[in-house]
Amino acid sequence: MQFFTPDEANSTLAAVRPLVERLVEERRSYVALGAELEEVQALVAGNGGSLDPGRVGELQEAVARAAAGLAAIVGQINELGVQVKDLDRGLVDFPARHPENGDTVLLCWELGEPDVGYWHGLEDGFAGRKPLPF
């Protein structure tokens, strides 16, 4: 596991921010495609009506491509040493060591925030965020 200082986390945001922006956008598309696929599958379960038979297959392929795209973006973020916590919100954590006791903590950043300005313990989660500096 890679550990970041607050300065290193903020420097890494240059690479992380555009990936998280894409991740949130791709997640919205994935959810929309999934909802459309569910609607079409419900029609098929009814009796199909005037449904284009190729549409289900097209939607299934689109959902699979979107899922693969999401996984690829998460993989790129993970390769930078950053943990993805919430795809919808664009929430990521940077593992760090607390300077006073050496405990592993997480530096927390959410899409829309100007920089990495919070941290929390491993068990505290987003609700336990505390402002930096430590």
C-alpha distance (Angstrom), angle and dihedral (degrees) to the residues before:
residue distance angle dihedral
M1 . . .
Q2 3.77 . .
F3 3.81 117.1 .
F4 3.80 123.5 -148.9
T5 3.75 133.4 -157.2
P6 3.81 113.5 -141.7
D7 3.83 89.1 -103.5
E8 3.82 91.8 50.9
A9 3.81 91.1 47.9
N10 3.79 90.9 51.7
S11 3.82 90.8 48.1
T12 3.81 89.8 51.0
L13 3.82 90.2 53.9
A14 3.80 88.5 80.2
A15 3.81 87.4 70.2
V16 3.82 98.0 30.1
R17 3.82 100.3 49.4
P18 3.84 97.2 63.8
L19 3.80 90.7 44.9
V20 3.81 91.6 51.3
E21 3.81 90.6 47.1
R22 3.81 89.2 54.2
L23 3.80 90.8 44.1
V24 3.81 93.4 55.4
E25 3.82 91.7 45.0
E26 3.81 93.0 47.8
R27 3.82 90.6 46.5
R28 3.83 90.4 55.7
S29 3.81 90.0 51.1
Y30 3.80 91.1 47.5
V31 3.81 92.0 51.6
A32 3.82 91.5 48.1
L33 3.80 92.0 49.3
G34 3.79 90.7 47.7
A35 3.80 91.3 51.9
E36 3.80 91.2 49.3
L37 3.81 90.8 49.0
E38 3.81 90.6 51.5
E39 3.82 90.5 51.8
V40 3.79 92.1 50.4
Q41 3.80 92.1 46.0
A42 3.81 89.3 51.3
L43 3.81 89.3 54.2
V44 3.78 90.6 49.8
A45 3.80 90.4 49.9
G46 3.81 88.8 52.7
N47 3.78 98.6 51.3
G48 3.76 106.2 -68.4
G49 3.79 95.7 -110.1
S50 3.77 110.6 -169.5
L51 3.79 93.2 -18.2
D52 3.80 119.1 149.3
P53 3.82 102.6 -121.3
G54 3.79 92.7 -143.9
R55 3.79 93.1 55.6
V56 3.82 95.2 78.7
G57 3.79 91.1 52.8
E58 3.79 92.2 46.6
L59 3.80 91.5 50.9
Q60 3.80 92.7 46.2
E61 3.80 89.9 52.7
A62 3.82 91.7 46.6
V63 3.81 91.4 50.6
A64 3.81 90.6 48.8
R65 3.83 91.6 49.5
A66 3.81 90.7 48.2
A67 3.81 91.3 49.9
A68 3.80 90.5 49.9
G69 3.81 90.0 49.1
L70 3.79 91.1 51.8
A71 3.79 91.3 48.8
A72 3.81 90.6 50.4
I73 3.80 92.7 52.3
V74 3.81 91.9 46.8
G75 3.81 87.4 50.2
Q76 3.81 91.7 52.8
I77 3.80 91.0 50.4
N78 3.81 91.4 47.2
E79 3.82 90.2 50.5
L80 3.80 87.4 60.9
G81 3.82 88.4 57.9
V82 3.81 93.3 -105.9
Q83 3.81 124.6 128.9
V84 3.81 120.8 -136.4
K85 3.81 110.3 -138.7
D86 3.83 106.1 168.3
L87 3.80 123.7 17.6
D88 3.80 94.6 -169.2
R89 3.80 95.7 51.8
G90 3.78 98.4 33.2
L91 3.79 92.6 -120.5
V92 3.80 118.6 166.7
D93 3.80 136.3 170.1
F94 3.79 131.1 -147.2
P95 3.82 113.5 -152.5
A96 3.80 112.4 -125.4
R97 3.78 142.9 164.6
H98 3.78 118.6 -113.4
P99 3.82 105.2 -119.8
E100 3.81 95.0 -139.8
N101 3.81 101.5 50.1
G102 3.81 106.4 8.0
D103 3.82 92.7 -120.2
T104 3.79 117.0 152.4
V105 3.82 109.7 -106.2
L106 3.78 134.9 165.2
L107 3.78 126.4 -114.8
C108 3.77 104.7 -144.0
W109 3.82 129.9 -145.6
E110 3.80 131.2 171.6
L111 3.79 126.5 -165.6
G112 3.78 108.6 -93.3
E113 3.80 95.5 35.0
P114 3.81 113.8 114.1
D115 3.80 94.8 -133.0
V116 3.78 145.4 -15.2
G117 3.77 99.0 -67.2
Y118 3.82 105.1 152.3
W119 3.78 141.8 56.9
H120 3.80 137.1 -171.9
G121 3.78 140.3 -179.0
L122 3.78 120.7 -94.6
E123 3.81 92.8 -101.7
D124 3.81 98.0 37.0
G125 3.79 100.4 72.8
F126 3.78 126.2 -172.9
A127 3.81 93.1 -39.9
G128 3.82 89.5 60.8
R129 3.81 95.9 53.8
K130 3.79 116.3 143.5
P131 3.79 124.8 -168.5
L132 3.78 121.2 -104.1
P133 2.96 138.6 -89.2
F134 3.78 96.7 71.3
